[in-house]
Amino acid sequence: MAAAVLTIILTFIASGSVWLAMGPKFALNEDEQANGLLNLGLYFLIGLPLVFAVVFAVIG
C-alpha cells in the first residue's frame, strides 16, 4: 500500500515538474486553462508506469 501511495505522489511531483518545464505541448482542448489541466493529466499518465517501475525496482 505504501508503494502505491509513493508511486502516486512521485508521479504527481514528476508530472508537475515536466509540465512546468515543457508547458502544454499537446493541443487537447481549445480552452487554454482546460488544455493545461489535460496536459498535466496526460503527463501523469505517461509518467505513471515509469515511476511505478522505478519505485518497485528500488523497493524490491
PyRosetta script that sets phi, psi and omega in degrees:
from pyrosetta import init, pose_from_sequence

init()
pose = pose_from_sequence("MAAAVLTIILTFIASGSVWLAMGPKFALNEDEQANGLLNLGLYFLIGLPLVFAVVFAVIG")
pose.set_psi(1, -41.6)
pose.set_omega(1, 179.8)
pose.set_phi(2, -64.6)
pose.set_psi(2, -34.7)
pose.set_omega(2, 178.9)
pose.set_phi(3, -66.5)
pose.set_psi(3, -37.3)
pose.set_omega(3, 178.6)
pose.set_phi(4, -66.8)
pose.set_psi(4, -42.0)
pose.set_omega(4, 178.4)
pose.set_phi(5, -65.7)
pose.set_psi(5, -42.9)
pose.set_omega(5, 178.0)
pose.set_phi(6, -62.1)
pose.set_psi(6, -40.1)
pose.set_omega(6, 178.3)
pose.set_phi(7, -62.1)
pose.set_psi(7, -45.5)
pose.set_omega(7, -179.2)
pose.set_phi(8, -65.6)
pose.set_psi(8, -43.2)
pose.set_omega(8, -179.3)
pose.set_phi(9, -65.0)
pose.set_psi(9, -46.8)
pose.set_omega(9, -179.8)
pose.set_phi(10, -66.4)
pose.set_psi(10, -34.7)
pose.set_omega(10, 176.9)
pose.set_phi(11, -66.6)
pose.set_psi(11, -41.0)
pose.set_omega(11, 177.9)
pose.set_phi(12, -62.9)
pose.set_psi(12, -43.0)
pose.set_omega(12, 178.9)
pose.set_phi(13, -65.3)
pose.set_psi(13, -44.7)
pose.set_omega(13, -179.2)
pose.set_phi(14, -66.1)
pose.set_psi(14, -43.6)
pose.set_omega(14, -179.0)
pose.set_phi(15, -68.2)
pose.set_psi(15, -36.6)
pose.set_omega(15, 175.5)
pose.set_phi(16, -64.5)
pose.set_psi(16, -38.7)
pose.set_omega(16, 178.0)
pose.set_phi(17, -66.6)
pose.set_psi(17, -42.7)
pose.set_omega(17, 178.0)
pose.set_phi(18, -64.8)
pose.set_psi(18, -40.5)
pose.set_omega(18, 179.3)
pose.set_phi(19, -63.7)
pose.set_psi(19, -40.6)
pose.set_omega(19, 178.0)
pose.set_phi(20, -67.3)
pose.set_psi(20, -36.9)
pose.set_omega(20, -178.4)
pose.set_phi(21, -75.6)
pose.set_psi(21, -43.7)
pose.set_omega(21, -174.5)
pose.set_phi(22, -96.8)
pose.set_psi(22, -30.7)
pose.set_omega(22, -176.4)
pose.set_phi(23, 82.1)
pose.set_psi(23, -176.1)
pose.set_omega(23, -180.0)
pose.set_phi(24, -78.6)
pose.set_psi(24, 97.3)
pose.set_omega(24, -177.8)
pose.set_phi(25, -84.5)
pose.set_psi(25, -23.4)
pose.set_omega(25, -176.0)
pose.set_phi(26, -102.2)
pose.set_psi(26, 133.0)
pose.set_omega(26, 177.4)
pose.set_phi(27, -88.9)
pose.set_psi(27, 91.8)
pose.set_omega(27, -177.1)
pose.set_phi(28, -101.6)
pose.set_psi(28, -18.4)
pose.set_omega(28, -177.5)
pose.set_phi(29, -154.1)
pose.set_psi(29, 150.6)
pose.set_omega(29, 179.3)
pose.set_phi(30, -72.5)
pose.set_psi(30, -33.1)
pose.set_omega(30, 178.6)
pose.set_phi(31, -71.8)
pose.set_psi(31, 127.9)
pose.set_omega(31, -175.0)
pose.set_phi(32, -63.3)
pose.set_psi(32, -42.7)
pose.set_omega(32, -178.7)
pose.set_phi(33, -67.7)
pose.set_psi(33, -43.8)
pose.set_omega(33, 178.5)
pose.set_phi(34, -66.5)
pose.set_psi(34, -36.0)
pose.set_omega(34, 178.5)
pose.set_phi(35, -63.9)
pose.set_psi(35, -41.5)
pose.set_omega(35, 177.7)
pose.set_phi(36, -62.9)
pose.set_psi(36, -41.7)
pose.set_omega(36, 179.4)
pose.set_phi(37, -67.8)
pose.set_psi(37, -40.5)
pose.set_omega(37, 177.7)
pose.set_phi(38, -66.4)
pose.set_psi(38, -36.7)
pose.set_omega(38, 176.1)
pose.set_phi(39, -64.7)
pose.set_psi(39, -40.4)
pose.set_omega(39, 177.0)
pose.set_phi(40, -61.6)
pose.set_psi(40, -42.8)
pose.set_omega(40, 177.0)
pose.set_phi(41, -64.2)
pose.set_psi(41, -38.5)
pose.set_omega(41, 178.1)
pose.set_phi(42, -66.7)
pose.set_psi(42, -42.4)
pose.set_omega(42, 176.1)
pose.set_phi(43, -61.4)
pose.set_psi(43, -37.1)
pose.set_omega(43, 177.2)
pose.set_phi(44, -62.5)
pose.set_psi(44, -46.3)
pose.set_omega(44, -178.8)
pose.set_phi(45, -67.4)
pose.set_psi(45, -33.7)
pose.set_omega(45, 177.3)
pose.set_phi(46, -70.8)
pose.set_psi(46, -40.0)
pose.set_omega(46, -176.7)
pose.set_phi(47, -79.4)
pose.set_psi(47, -20.4)
pose.set_omega(47, -175.8)
pose.set_phi(48, -57.6)
pose.set_psi(48, -49.2)
pose.set_omega(48, 179.4)
pose.set_phi(49, -65.5)
pose.set_psi(49, -33.4)
pose.set_omega(49, 179.6)
pose.set_phi(50, -66.9)
pose.set_psi(50, -47.4)
pose.set_omega(50, 179.5)
pose.set_phi(51, -67.5)
pose.set_psi(51, -36.9)
pose.set_omega(51, 177.0)
pose.set_phi(52, -58.0)
pose.set_psi(52, -45.7)
pose.set_omega(52, 179.6)
pose.set_phi(53, -64.4)
pose.set_psi(53, -41.1)
pose.set_omega(53, 180.0)
pose.set_phi(54, -66.1)
pose.set_psi(54, -45.4)
pose.set_omega(54, -178.3)
pose.set_phi(55, -61.9)
pose.set_psi(55, -46.1)
pose.set_omega(55, -177.6)
pose.set_phi(56, -76.1)
pose.set_psi(56, -22.9)
pose.set_omega(56, 173.0)
pose.set_phi(57, -71.3)
pose.set_psi(57, -37.0)
pose.set_omega(57, 180.0)
pose.set_phi(58, -74.8)
pose.set_psi(58, -41.9)
pose.set_omega(58, -178.3)
pose.set_phi(59, -72.2)
pose.set_psi(59, -42.3)
pose.set_omega(59, -174.8)
pose.set_phi(60, -81.4)
pose.dump_pdb("model.pdb")
